[in-house]
Amino acid sequence: MKLFFRSLPRLIKSANIDMKRHLSMTVSAILSVAIALLLSMAMFMVTINVSKMTQNIEGQLELQVSLSPGLSDDKKESLEKEIQSVSGVGSVTFSSKNQELDKLISENGEMFARYKDANPLYDIYLVEVNPLNTLEDVSDTISTMDGVVEVNYGGGAITRIIDVFSSARLGGLLITVGLMFLGVFLIRNTITMTISTREDEISIMRTVGAYNFYIQMPFILEGISIGFYGALIPTVLVSSVYSWLYYESGGKLVSDIFSMVPPWPMLGYVVAGVFAVGIILGMSGSWLAVRKQIRKVR
């Protein structure tokens, strides 16, 4: 271990010399890793925001159960208990037709104030459903109850949006994992080519009795450097673009439901993670190349 740390400055210098000696391959590997990490980071940011948007939709989604006019208080109480007994139903909140009209006026203006004398709205129950994949079944069950006029929740459009967002999250995760493997493959190939150009030098080092770590370590350090510089490019680009987009859009797309995740501290964690992934990719790719190729060089 003492020998390793004593040799480390020389090994780092050797790795830097190799990178400069094979500059075109090094730059090509850095750009390849940068593109892979850029796509991965962009996909990850999309996945994070899709998750937040899905949570926003799920948090604001509830059934609106319209009650038949003229229901007695006892019947309303009995109906509320019946609704609460349905599997998947969370809280049930009553809102009178006058309260609903006040909401309509506050949200859309005084043009609806003229309906105060002859309110055409229904008394309603607002029903939270959990989990949301039972939304349609709960809606169908409640709609058949005595005293219920209709049940509204946005219909199939809402469930389709949730399904699309869930598929996007899964797809983003799979693409990110695939790009990580691509990064390892690219670094492995670069280090393999570097080793191939130094076969004579490695053979001489073996002949004079150099330790394996002394032969292998410059290549591993080279892979780590490629991973580091490959991570630097996408972190700067994505962080700058995402911050600009967030502040230019006011942190939301179209409406409050489609709100974005604030850049900080989220970007700090993501950037740290990308650098860690880049270094791990570089180390893994170079180790795979070193383990296989140096054995062939005798």
VEXGU-762151 format. One line per field, with one value per residue: x, y, z of N, C-alpha, C in turn; residue number from 1. Coordinates in Angstrom, 3 decimals. Atoms other than C-alpha are relative to their C-alpha. Layout:
! VEXGU-762151
n.X <- c(X/...)
n.Y <- c(Y/...)
n.Z <- c(Z/...)
ca.X <- c(X/...)
ca.Y <- c(Y/...)
ca.Z <- c(Z/...)
c.X <- c(X/...)
c.Y <- c(Y/...)
c.Z <- c(Z/...)
n <- c(NUM/...)
END
This chain:
! VEXGU-762151
n.X <- c(0.833/-0.912/-0.596/1.027/0.132/-1.263/-0.057/1.196/-0.291/-0.567/1.067/0.862/-0.746/0.012/1.357/0.126/-0.806/0.743/1.145/-0.495/-0.589/1.124/0.957/1.209/0.829/0.470/1.074/1.134/0.621/0.640/1.220/0.967/0.529/0.773/1.301/0.774/0.406/0.913/1.318/0.449/0.355/1.221/1.096/0.233/0.697/1.376/0.658/0.277/1.104/1.208/0.435/0.632/1.273/0.919/0.412/0.907/1.294/0.589/0.372/1.152/1.060/1.014/1.315/1.042/1.256/1.152/1.116/1.349/0.595/1.042/-0.346/0.033/-1.295/-0.223/-0.374/-1.360/-0.923/-0.015/-0.723/-1.418/-0.526/-0.036/-1.145/-1.226/-0.183/-0.495/-1.443/-0.785/0.426/-0.667/0.882/1.220/0.286/1.257/0.006/1.359/0.066/-0.337/-1.460/-0.502/0.243/-0.984/-1.272/0.118/-0.076/-1.358/-0.935/0.353/0.497/1.337/1.033/0.807/0.711/1.433/0.643/0.190/1.432/0.485/-1.251/0.259/-1.009/0.354/-0.852/-0.933/-1.033/-1.325/-0.482/-1.376/-0.140/-1.370/-0.861/0.719/0.387/1.368/0.868/1.134/0.866/0.699/0.982/1.125/0.744/0.735/1.026/1.200/0.643/1.249/-0.209/-1.116/0.370/-1.119/-1.341/-0.958/-1.398/-0.833/0.138/-1.159/-1.120/-0.882/-0.708/-0.970/-1.133/-0.768/-0.662/-1.079/-1.079/-0.625/-0.803/-1.151/-0.973/-0.636/-0.810/-1.176/-0.917/-0.622/-0.925/-1.149/-0.821/-0.612/-1.065/-1.111/-0.739/-0.675/-1.167/-1.024/-0.491/-0.840/-1.262/-0.714/-0.625/-1.078/-1.140/-0.510/-0.841/-1.204/-0.863/-0.523/-1.110/-1.118/-0.299/-1.443/-0.392/0.518/-0.816/-1.282/0.245/0.164/-1.297/-0.857/0.601/0.908/1.218/1.206/0.712/-0.774/0.315/1.428/0.585/0.135/1.169/1.189/0.060/0.407/1.448/0.656/-0.082/0.967/1.322/0.154/0.181/1.244/1.110/-0.040/0.733/1.463/0.466/0.042/1.065/1.349/0.263/0.255/1.251/1.140/0.205/0.571/1.377/0.830/0.260/0.710/1.391/0.618/0.061/1.145/0.338/1.445/0.758/-0.678/-0.098/-1.220/-1.076/-1.332/-0.743/-0.954/-1.357/-0.854/-1.302/0.097/-1.102/-1.230/-0.041/-0.105/-1.362/-0.889/0.260/-0.532/-1.455/-0.285/0.259/-1.052/-1.241/0.211/-0.016/-1.378/-0.735/0.502/-0.393/-1.450/-0.339/0.372/-0.989/-1.292/0.038/0.007/-1.018/-1.384/-0.348/-0.460/-1.285/-1.059)
n.Y <- c(-1.212/-1.135/-0.088/-0.533/-1.449/-0.608/0.042/-0.626/-1.160/0.473/0.660/-1.067/-0.629/0.939/-0.033/-1.264/0.117/0.873/-0.733/-0.968/0.765/0.489/-1.080/0.138/1.053/-0.497/-0.973/0.763/0.716/-0.998/-0.466/1.101/0.113/-1.216/0.132/1.003/-0.578/-1.108/0.592/0.612/-1.064/-0.638/0.933/0.055/-1.234/0.153/0.982/-0.653/-0.947/0.779/0.545/-1.093/-0.325/1.094/-0.177/-1.150/0.436/0.931/-0.722/-0.858/0.762/0.553/0.178/-0.956/0.756/-0.906/0.605/-0.341/-1.122/0.318/1.083/-0.379/0.083/1.400/0.729/-0.425/0.632/1.420/0.129/-0.242/1.225/1.020/-0.314/0.281/1.449/0.543/0.259/-0.963/-1.363/-0.633/-0.949/-0.444/-1.357/-0.547/-1.393/-0.342/-0.652/-1.415/-0.065/0.230/-1.207/-1.000/0.362/-0.307/-1.456/-0.460/0.478/-0.407/-1.363/-0.331/0.315/1.104/-0.439/-0.094/1.280/0.162/0.108/1.290/0.766/1.240/1.007/1.072/0.324/1.041/0.565/0.108/1.295/0.357/1.427/0.498/-0.498/-0.606/0.965/0.447/-1.167/0.296/0.963/-0.714/-0.876/0.819/0.491/-1.109/-0.505/0.844/-0.161/-0.764/-1.383/-0.557/-0.389/0.337/-0.051/-0.563/-0.084/-0.221/1.162/0.750/-0.872/-0.130/1.269/0.156/-0.879/0.653/1.170/-0.492/-0.472/1.175/0.639/-0.869/0.215/1.298/-0.085/-0.820/0.798/1.033/-0.653/-0.443/1.183/0.403/-0.934/0.261/1.133/-0.505/-0.739/0.978/0.622/-0.947/-0.174/1.275/0.061/-0.992/0.497/1.165/-0.510/-0.570/1.125/0.630/-0.809/0.031/1.400/0.197/-0.633/0.827/1.220/-0.348/-0.224/1.322/0.671/-0.548/0.330/-1.024/0.510/-0.108/-1.253/-1.076/0.057/-0.184/-1.192/-1.154/0.173/-0.217/-1.448/-0.606/0.208/-0.884/-1.359/-0.081/-0.070/-1.304/-1.056/0.298/-0.446/-1.457/-0.657/0.022/-0.683/-1.439/-0.266/0.272/-0.895/-1.345/-0.011/0.252/-1.193/-1.045/0.373/-0.100/-1.393/-0.653/0.473/-0.200/1.269/0.837/0.140/-0.064/-0.283/0.382/1.462/0.387/-0.816/0.598/0.109/-1.112/0.431/0.246/0.689/1.205/0.067/0.334/1.456/0.643/-0.226/0.877/1.369/0.193/0.122/1.312/1.005/-0.116/0.578/1.447/0.531/-0.003/1.030/1.322/0.269/0.213/1.242/1.112/0.065/0.362/1.390/0.929/-0.238/0.094/1.421/0.469/-0.595/0.719)
n.Z <- c(0.000/-0.044/1.329/0.910/-0.182/0.396/1.465/0.567/0.865/1.256/0.760/0.524/1.089/1.131/0.579/0.736/1.215/0.920/0.531/0.981/1.104/0.814/-0.237/0.825/-0.595/-1.298/0.255/0.521/-1.122/-0.873/0.666/0.008/-1.358/-0.261/0.677/-0.736/-1.280/0.289/0.245/-1.253/-0.936/0.501/-0.220/-1.442/-0.376/0.486/-0.861/-1.280/0.168/0.282/-1.285/-0.749/0.649/-0.317/-1.392/-0.041/0.536/-0.958/-1.216/0.236/0.637/-0.889/0.606/-0.361/-0.014/-0.038/-0.718/0.472/-0.748/-0.981/-0.925/-1.414/-0.681/-0.378/1.203/0.356/-0.949/0.335/1.261/-0.292/-0.606/1.049/0.853/-0.759/-0.132/1.259/-0.028/0.759/-0.319/-1.133/-0.690/0.681/-0.477/0.538/0.435/0.421/1.308/-0.180/-0.065/1.354/0.785/-0.448/0.634/1.427/0.140/-0.322/1.013/1.364/0.058/-0.496/0.980/-0.520/-1.208/0.309/-0.303/-1.440/-0.313/0.497/0.125/0.751/-0.316/-0.927/-1.145/0.452/-0.860/0.614/-0.484/0.328/0.300/-0.118/1.078/1.113/1.038/-0.301/0.189/0.879/-0.684/-1.083/0.650/0.471/-1.173/-0.620/0.926/-0.078/-1.308/-0.043/-0.410/0.768/1.353/0.873/-0.598/0.953/-0.430/1.172/0.867/0.460/0.350/-1.159/-0.219/1.084/-0.301/-1.072/0.596/0.866/-0.869/-0.621/1.050/0.260/-1.084/0.201/1.205/-0.305/-0.820/0.838/0.925/-0.794/-0.300/1.257/0.340/-0.917/0.552/1.196/-0.458/-0.397/1.233/0.727/-0.730/0.111/1.325/0.071/-0.767/0.738/1.098/-0.607/-0.394/1.217/0.530/-0.954/-0.302/-0.162/-1.262/-1.098/-0.019/-0.618/-1.427/-0.608/0.017/-1.065/-1.286/-0.532/-0.634/0.827/-0.228/0.609/1.432/0.237/-0.603/0.906/0.872/-0.827/-0.243/1.271/0.105/-0.976/0.541/1.112/-0.618/-0.663/1.003/0.710/-0.843/-0.158/1.090/-0.166/-1.210/0.288/0.977/-0.512/-1.126/0.533/0.765/-0.888/-0.837/0.864/0.331/-1.212/-0.369/1.097/0.013/-1.305/-0.722/0.356/1.409/0.260/-1.213/-1.240/-0.069/0.708/-0.557/0.064/-1.259/-0.123/0.347/-1.164/0.057/0.813/0.963/-0.717/-0.182/1.317/0.504/-0.778/0.449/1.360/-0.117/-0.595/1.030/1.013/-0.528/-0.119/1.368/0.467/-0.732/0.405/1.379/0.090/-0.694/0.877/1.084/-0.574/-0.472/1.127/1.022/-0.482/-0.091/1.315/0.304/-0.729)
ca.X <- c(0.000/2.883/4.488/1.205/0.900/4.578/4.132/0.827/2.277/4.287/1.241/-0.870/1.855/2.014/-1.797/-1.636/1.151/-0.914/-3.933/-1.857/-0.084/-3.418/-5.231/-7.612/-8.806/-9.055/-11.130/-13.314/-13.913/-14.649/-17.162/-18.774/-19.129/-20.343/-23.083/-24.137/-24.199/-25.891/-28.747/-28.893/-28.947/-31.567/-33.710/-33.276/-34.360/-37.418/-38.212/-37.948/-40.302/-42.742/-42.847/-43.638/-46.334/-47.874/-47.920/-49.550/-52.285/-52.799/-52.893/-55.555/-57.643/-60.876/-64.360/-67.155/-70.368/-73.491/-76.467/-80.121/-81.953/-84.128/-82.236/-82.863/-79.983/-80.449/-80.242/-77.108/-75.477/-76.455/-75.084/-71.803/-71.317/-72.118/-69.520/-66.892/-67.468/-66.358/-62.891/-60.331/-62.191/-60.215/-61.818/-65.340/-66.091/-69.524/-69.919/-73.315/-74.543/-74.193/-70.539/-69.992/-71.579/-69.325/-66.305/-67.554/-67.947/-64.516/-62.799/-64.706/-66.017/-69.225/-71.028/-72.241/-73.566/-76.930/-77.561/-77.688/-81.470/-81.968/-78.904/-78.819/-75.926/-76.033/-74.889/-71.792/-69.410/-65.706/-64.204/-60.472/-59.466/-56.341/-54.785/-55.655/-55.794/-59.127/-60.562/-62.758/-64.076/-64.918/-66.635/-68.769/-69.739/-70.741/-72.697/-75.118/-75.996/-79.445/-79.412/-76.437/-77.074/-73.625/-69.934/-67.262/-63.467/-62.251/-62.992/-60.560/-58.492/-57.130/-56.312/-54.609/-52.457/-51.417/-50.661/-48.586/-46.600/-46.000/-44.805/-42.542/-40.944/-40.290/-39.041/-36.707/-35.234/-34.610/-33.007/-30.768/-29.563/-28.933/-26.856/-24.791/-23.841/-23.008/-20.650/-18.816/-18.492/-17.044/-14.451/-13.521/-12.868/-10.778/-8.576/-8.285/-6.938/-4.534/-3.196/-2.804/-0.537/1.662/2.069/5.850/6.233/4.047/6.064/9.311/7.829/6.799/10.282/11.975/9.568/7.138/4.194/0.792/-0.719/2.133/1.292/-2.473/-3.002/-2.212/-4.922/-7.445/-6.571/-6.963/-10.449/-11.354/-10.163/-12.222/-15.280/-14.685/-14.254/-17.116/-19.355/-18.223/-19.767/-23.355/-23.528/-22.684/-25.068/-28.069/-27.725/-27.583/-30.453/-32.700/-32.153/-32.874/-36.031/-37.297/-36.906/-38.117/-41.300/-41.925/-41.475/-44.551/-45.675/-49.235/-50.674/-49.759/-50.415/-47.513/-45.024/-41.277/-38.950/-36.950/-33.332/-31.738/-30.875/-32.046/-29.403/-26.653/-27.556/-27.937/-24.581/-22.815/-24.491/-23.475/-19.836/-19.916/-21.465/-18.923/-15.997/-17.494/-18.112/-14.525/-13.145/-15.359/-14.668/-10.920/-10.817/-12.667/-10.197/-7.130/-8.193/-8.681/-6.084/-3.014/-3.200/-2.641/0.464/3.418)
ca.Y <- c(0.000/2.340/1.528/2.329/5.808/6.480/5.551/7.405/10.748/8.858/6.811/9.960/11.540/8.409/8.500/12.174/11.406/8.561/10.826/13.459/10.832/9.449/12.770/12.030/8.775/10.460/13.354/10.897/8.855/11.980/13.216/9.784/9.525/13.143/12.419/9.279/11.129/14.159/12.018/10.142/13.345/14.951/11.825/11.726/15.374/14.654/11.621/13.682/16.339/13.777/12.171/15.547/16.277/12.847/13.475/16.878/15.298/12.514/15.001/17.171/14.389/13.496/12.316/14.858/13.092/15.132/14.475/14.398/17.626/17.473/14.733/14.851/15.268/11.689/10.388/12.456/11.083/7.541/8.058/9.435/6.314/4.125/5.939/5.639/1.894/1.467/-0.088/2.499/5.544/7.904/11.058/12.230/15.969/17.584/20.818/22.480/23.928/27.449/26.777/25.447/28.569/30.792/28.884/29.303/33.046/33.475/31.464/32.790/36.214/37.948/36.888/33.820/35.883/36.153/32.478/33.120/33.498/30.285/28.120/25.336/23.428/20.247/19.511/17.336/15.020/15.340/11.858/11.092/7.734/5.759/4.015/5.877/2.752/2.006/5.383/4.076/1.137/3.401/5.852/3.089/1.766/5.175/6.125/3.225/4.365/5.727/9.527/10.012/11.947/11.580/11.116/13.224/12.975/13.732/10.290/8.230/11.287/11.651/7.967/8.007/10.981/9.143/5.987/7.987/9.651/6.293/4.805/7.823/7.316/3.652/4.353/7.080/4.739/1.981/4.392/5.829/2.356/1.484/4.620/3.802/0.455/2.253/4.561/1.595/-0.004/3.159/3.651/-0.034/0.186/3.341/1.827/-1.389/0.604/2.445/-0.837/-2.231/0.673/0.054/-3.710/-3.528/-1.164/-3.372/-6.479/-4.742/-3.675/-7.274/-8.495/-6.181/-7.334/-4.391/-4.961/-5.554/-2.503/-0.365/-1.515/-1.383/1.742/4.381/2.893/2.880/6.490/7.343/5.816/7.766/11.002/10.276/9.662/12.879/15.118/13.323/14.217/17.854/18.747/17.492/18.873/22.383/22.189/20.613/22.714/25.946/25.045/23.687/26.726/29.083/27.174/27.070/30.803/31.840/29.741/30.722/27.121/25.759/24.541/25.449/25.314/24.741/21.015/20.809/22.517/21.885/20.824/23.837/23.770/23.941/21.884/19.215/20.108/19.889/16.283/15.410/16.975/15.140/11.917/12.411/12.998/9.896/7.877/9.241/8.265/4.830/4.303/5.295/3.019/0.102/0.435/0.748/-2.136/-4.418/-3.528/-3.855/-7.172/-8.759/-7.112/-6.983/-10.738/-11.128/-8.974/-11.134)
ca.Z <- c(0.000/0.854/-2.497/-4.270/-2.759/-3.349/-7.000/-7.448/-8.713/-11.341/-12.353/-12.728/-14.832/-17.011/-17.475/-18.530/-20.990/-22.484/-22.865/-24.661/-26.766/-27.975/-27.909/-30.770/-29.164/-25.764/-27.121/-29.037/-25.871/-23.793/-26.372/-26.625/-22.856/-22.700/-25.248/-23.376/-20.041/-21.625/-22.925/-19.617/-17.564/-19.810/-19.615/-15.845/-15.513/-17.648/-15.472/-12.261/-13.614/-15.003/-11.553/-9.975/-12.554/-11.972/-8.222/-8.817/-10.941/-8.426/-5.535/-7.175/-8.651/-6.883/-7.757/-7.824/-6.836/-7.673/-5.394/-6.354/-5.427/-2.320/-0.469/3.282/5.734/6.911/3.355/2.695/5.845/4.889/1.366/2.723/4.869/1.857/-0.240/2.504/2.647/-0.978/-1.307/-2.428/-1.083/1.156/2.505/1.600/1.833/1.437/-0.517/-0.878/-4.144/-2.710/-1.866/-5.376/-6.871/-4.731/-6.058/-9.621/-9.129/-7.526/-10.297/-13.334/-12.378/-11.356/-14.529/-12.585/-9.654/-11.417/-10.600/-6.856/-6.892/-8.894/-8.274/-10.926/-9.323/-7.248/-3.732/-4.131/-2.333/-3.146/-2.889/-2.734/-4.220/-3.383/-5.260/-8.427/-10.580/-8.824/-9.865/-12.655/-10.604/-7.634/-9.976/-11.513/-8.057/-6.659/-9.787/-9.171/-5.626/-4.847/-4.627/-6.994/-10.202/-11.768/-10.951/-12.667/-12.536/-16.049/-17.413/-19.407/-20.397/-16.862/-16.480/-19.887/-18.847/-15.669/-17.678/-20.200/-17.401/-15.701/-19.001/-19.544/-16.128/-16.840/-20.365/-19.094/-16.508/-19.081/-21.570/-18.826/-17.826/-21.479/-22.008/-18.909/-20.428/-23.683/-21.774/-20.229/-23.683/-25.244/-22.509/-22.635/-26.376/-25.986/-23.276/-25.308/-28.283/-25.994/-24.610/-28.132/-29.113/-26.049/-26.277/-26.712/-23.763/-21.529/-22.533/-21.543/-18.202/-17.504/-18.445/-15.928/-13.194/-12.865/-10.543/-12.150/-10.468/-11.861/-15.390/-15.009/-12.922/-15.606/-17.825/-14.975/-14.114/-17.793/-17.781/-14.627/-16.267/-19.389/-17.203/-15.245/-18.283/-20.015/-17.053/-16.985/-20.356/-19.746/-16.197/-17.397/-20.370/-18.641/-15.473/-17.488/-19.817/-17.046/-14.795/-17.698/-18.676/-15.078/-14.439/-17.907/-17.562/-13.954/-12.871/-14.634/-18.041/-19.104/-15.541/-11.879/-12.331/-14.777/-12.481/-12.671/-9.877/-8.559/-9.815/-6.382/-4.444/-6.931/-9.559/-6.944/-6.171/-9.859/-10.809/-7.974/-9.103/-12.750/-11.797/-9.596/-12.427/-14.927/-12.697/-12.003/-15.726/-16.505/-13.811/-14.851/-18.575/-18.114/-15.621/-18.038/-20.805/-18.569/-17.089/-20.489/-22.723/-20.496/-19.963/-23.708/-23.665/-22.661)
c.X <- c(0.866/0.644/-0.971/-0.084/1.291/0.100/-1.122/0.303/0.558/-1.056/-0.943/0.683/-0.005/-1.363/-0.197/0.786/-0.722/-1.168/0.440/0.552/-1.079/-1.164/-1.295/-0.940/-0.582/-1.161/-1.245/-0.739/-0.729/-1.305/-1.079/-0.650/-0.875/-1.380/-0.885/-0.523/-0.961/-1.418/-0.567/-0.478/-1.283/-1.212/-0.357/-0.756/-1.456/-0.783/-0.368/-1.212/-1.305/-0.556/-0.712/-1.356/-1.050/-0.519/-0.974/-1.392/-0.697/-0.478/-1.244/-1.201/-0.950/-1.320/-0.950/-1.347/-1.164/-1.209/-1.334/-0.561/-1.051/0.313/-0.027/1.388/0.318/0.463/1.421/1.036/0.136/0.805/1.505/0.652/0.126/1.195/1.306/0.278/0.564/1.522/0.741/-0.356/0.758/-0.966/-1.197/-0.396/-1.260/0.190/-1.386/0.025/0.302/1.515/0.615/-0.204/0.967/1.371/-0.014/0.130/1.417/1.003/-0.267/-0.617/-1.466/-1.115/-0.908/-0.784/-1.506/-0.754/-0.253/-1.475/-0.591/1.215/-0.261/0.952/-0.528/0.861/0.912/0.799/1.288/0.695/1.439/0.112/1.473/-0.010/-0.798/-0.387/-1.378/-1.023/-1.246/-0.978/-0.805/-1.079/-1.236/-0.866/-0.860/-1.139/-1.292/-0.770/-1.233/0.284/1.149/-0.461/1.083/1.308/0.967/1.413/0.928/0.011/1.313/1.189/0.992/0.788/1.030/1.233/0.889/0.753/1.178/1.186/0.724/0.886/1.247/1.061/0.757/0.920/1.275/1.028/0.738/1.018/1.261/0.942/0.726/1.158/1.207/0.866/0.757/1.273/1.139/0.642/0.961/1.355/0.852/0.725/1.173/1.244/0.619/0.914/1.297/0.982/0.644/1.187/1.223/0.413/1.492/0.475/-0.442/0.809/1.344/-0.157/-0.188/1.355/0.892/-0.636/-0.894/-1.242/-1.195/-0.703/0.724/-0.272/-1.445/-0.521/-0.084/-1.222/-1.303/-0.166/-0.426/-1.512/-0.769/0.000/-0.992/-1.419/-0.264/-0.260/-1.265/-1.217/-0.070/-0.861/-1.519/-0.491/-0.100/-1.164/-1.393/-0.345/-0.355/-1.358/-1.206/-0.296/-0.643/-1.465/-0.918/-0.356/-0.726/-1.482/-0.717/-0.187/-1.191/-0.218/-1.513/-0.767/0.791/0.149/1.292/1.166/1.317/0.622/0.975/1.440/0.864/-0.849/0.024/1.175/1.323/0.149/0.201/1.413/0.995/-0.162/0.578/1.518/0.388/-0.197/1.081/1.304/-0.118/0.011/1.427/0.827/-0.405/0.457/1.482/0.407/-0.333/1.020/1.342/0.038/0.124/1.230/1.416/0.427/0.572/1.418/1.069/1.370)
c.Y <- c(1.259/0.222/0.618/1.519/0.722/0.092/0.797/1.232/-0.410/-0.663/1.026/0.699/-0.874/-0.001/1.258/-0.038/-0.856/0.733/1.006/-0.710/-0.488/0.984/-0.183/-1.066/0.456/0.969/-0.713/-0.726/0.964/0.478/-1.084/-0.171/1.210/-0.084/-0.998/0.563/1.174/-0.521/-0.609/1.059/0.698/-0.894/-0.088/1.239/-0.039/-0.943/0.606/0.916/-0.702/-0.597/1.065/0.354/-1.070/0.123/1.171/-0.379/-0.907/0.726/0.847/-0.750/-0.581/-0.114/1.083/-0.703/0.969/-0.717/0.460/1.155/-0.506/-1.148/0.515/-0.139/-1.438/-0.820/0.359/-0.672/-1.492/-0.249/0.193/-1.245/-1.113/0.221/-0.351/-1.490/-0.648/-0.157/0.981/1.445/0.501/0.908/0.363/1.343/0.528/1.458/0.320/0.713/1.495/0.193/-0.187/1.215/1.106/-0.268/0.387/1.495/0.502/-0.400/0.588/1.387/0.142/-0.318/-1.133/0.387/0.057/-1.293/-0.203/-0.163/-1.328/-0.872/-1.333/-1.152/-1.044/0.090/-1.150/-0.572/-0.041/-1.208/-0.223/-1.510/-0.380/-1.529/0.454/-0.985/-0.602/1.093/-0.327/-0.966/0.669/0.902/-0.782/-0.471/1.103/0.474/-0.815/0.180/0.881/1.401/0.670/0.294/-0.397/0.104/0.483/-0.043/0.274/-1.187/-0.634/0.872/0.106/-1.278/-0.247/0.873/-0.635/-1.202/0.419/0.448/-1.174/-0.732/0.814/-0.167/-1.307/0.018/0.802/-0.758/-1.037/0.603/0.452/-1.157/-0.463/0.900/-0.154/-1.154/0.414/0.757/-0.921/-0.628/0.929/0.193/-1.262/-0.089/0.967/-0.490/-1.215/0.438/0.581/-1.094/-0.632/0.770/-0.030/-1.430/-0.232/0.561/-0.833/-1.283/0.248/0.174/-1.330/-0.706/0.478/-0.150/1.059/-0.653/0.196/1.345/1.164/0.065/0.412/1.375/1.203/-0.101/0.241/1.487/0.744/-0.134/0.893/1.440/0.199/0.119/1.344/1.101/-0.227/0.436/1.519/0.713/-0.043/0.717/1.509/0.330/-0.140/0.936/1.405/0.069/-0.176/1.219/1.122/-0.290/0.176/1.461/0.756/-0.376/0.243/-1.293/-0.867/0.010/-0.091/0.394/-0.455/-1.512/-0.474/0.883/-0.773/-0.068/1.169/-0.468/-0.367/-0.359/-1.217/-0.140/-0.350/-1.497/-0.714/0.138/-0.898/-1.452/-0.280/-0.127/-1.356/-1.106/0.030/-0.643/-1.520/-0.659/-0.085/-1.089/-1.392/-0.356/-0.275/-1.302/-1.222/-0.164/-0.499/-1.472/-0.992/0.153/-0.205/-1.435/-0.542/0.479/-0.665/0.355)
c.Z <- c(0.000/-1.368/-0.998/0.106/-0.386/-1.524/-0.660/-0.856/-1.363/-0.880/-0.610/-1.175/-1.247/-0.691/-0.827/-1.307/-1.039/-0.637/-1.049/-1.233/-0.951/0.120/-0.786/0.570/1.331/-0.176/-0.504/1.126/0.922/-0.611/-0.020/1.362/0.334/-0.636/0.740/1.318/-0.192/-0.222/1.283/0.979/-0.430/0.233/1.487/0.480/-0.450/0.916/1.351/-0.117/-0.334/1.292/0.817/-0.598/0.282/1.416/0.135/-0.489/1.000/1.250/-0.171/-0.578/1.048/-0.752/0.488/-0.155/0.171/0.606/-0.573/0.818/1.000/0.925/1.433/0.605/0.397/-1.204/-0.443/0.909/-0.293/-1.278/0.206/0.595/-1.041/-0.930/0.700/0.137/-1.264/0.083/-0.897/0.290/1.226/0.734/-0.873/0.593/-0.674/-0.381/-0.542/-1.347/0.104/0.096/-1.380/-0.888/0.394/-0.613/-1.475/-0.246/0.233/-1.090/-1.385/-0.108/0.400/-0.996/0.483/1.251/-0.222/0.322/1.496/0.370/-0.459/-0.310/-0.706/0.369/0.976/1.262/-0.428/1.174/-0.815/0.616/-0.466/-0.165/0.056/0.097/-1.201/-1.092/0.261/-0.290/-0.805/0.668/1.113/-0.579/-0.455/1.165/0.602/-0.896/0.041/1.317/-0.099/0.527/-0.733/-1.417/-0.993/0.777/-1.074/0.581/-1.177/-0.941/-0.393/-0.333/1.150/0.219/-1.088/0.236/1.057/-0.546/-0.871/0.850/0.662/-1.006/-0.309/1.076/-0.191/-1.213/0.230/0.810/-0.843/-0.967/0.734/0.299/-1.260/-0.390/0.932/-0.510/-1.261/0.380/0.405/-1.235/-0.750/0.684/-0.110/-1.349/-0.127/0.727/-0.695/-1.144/0.542/0.399/-1.220/-0.565/0.905/0.338/0.240/1.344/1.194/0.125/0.675/1.508/0.729/0.124/1.149/1.376/0.608/0.599/-0.935/0.181/-0.680/-1.503/-0.246/0.426/-0.928/-0.907/0.781/0.302/-1.259/-0.197/0.955/-0.511/-1.146/0.555/0.641/-1.017/-0.830/0.787/0.097/-1.042/0.218/1.251/-0.212/-0.924/0.609/1.153/-0.489/-0.699/0.912/0.869/-0.817/-0.298/1.200/0.295/-1.106/-0.008/1.324/0.767/-0.337/-1.509/-0.129/1.254/1.222/0.123/-0.635/0.452/-0.010/1.392/0.069/-0.245/1.203/1.212/-0.930/-0.971/0.664/0.188/-1.337/-0.561/0.728/-0.444/-1.367/0.027/0.594/-1.026/-1.068/0.452/0.110/-1.381/-0.534/0.652/-0.466/-1.412/-0.135/0.685/-0.865/-1.124/0.526/0.376/-1.152/-0.899/0.520/0.179/-1.320/-0.315/0.851/-0.561)
n <- c(1/2/3/4/5/6/7/8/9/10/11/12/13/14/15/16/17/18/19/20/21/22/23/24/25/26/27/28/29/30/31/32/33/34/35/36/37/38/39/40/41/42/43/44/45/46/47/48/49/50/51/52/53/54/55/56/57/58/59/60/61/62/63/64/65/66/67/68/69/70/71/72/73/74/75/76/77/78/79/80/81/82/83/84/85/86/87/88/89/90/91/92/93/94/95/96/97/98/99/100/101/102/103/104/105/106/107/108/109/110/111/112/113/114/115/116/117/118/119/120/121/122/123/124/125/126/127/128/129/130/131/132/133/134/135/136/137/138/139/140/141/142/143/144/145/146/147/148/149/150/151/152/153/154/155/156/157/158/159/160/161/162/163/164/165/166/167/168/169/170/171/172/173/174/175/176/177/178/179/180/181/182/183/184/185/186/187/188/189/190/191/192/193/194/195/196/197/198/199/200/201/202/203/204/205/206/207/208/209/210/211/212/213/214/215/216/217/218/219/220/221/222/223/224/225/226/227/228/229/230/231/232/233/234/235/236/237/238/239/240/241/242/243/244/245/246/247/248/249/250/251/252/253/254/255/256/257/258/259/260/261/262/263/264/265/266/267/268/269/270/271/272/273/274/275/276/277/278/279/280/281/282/283/284/285/286/287/288/289/290/291/292/293/294/295/296/297/298)
END
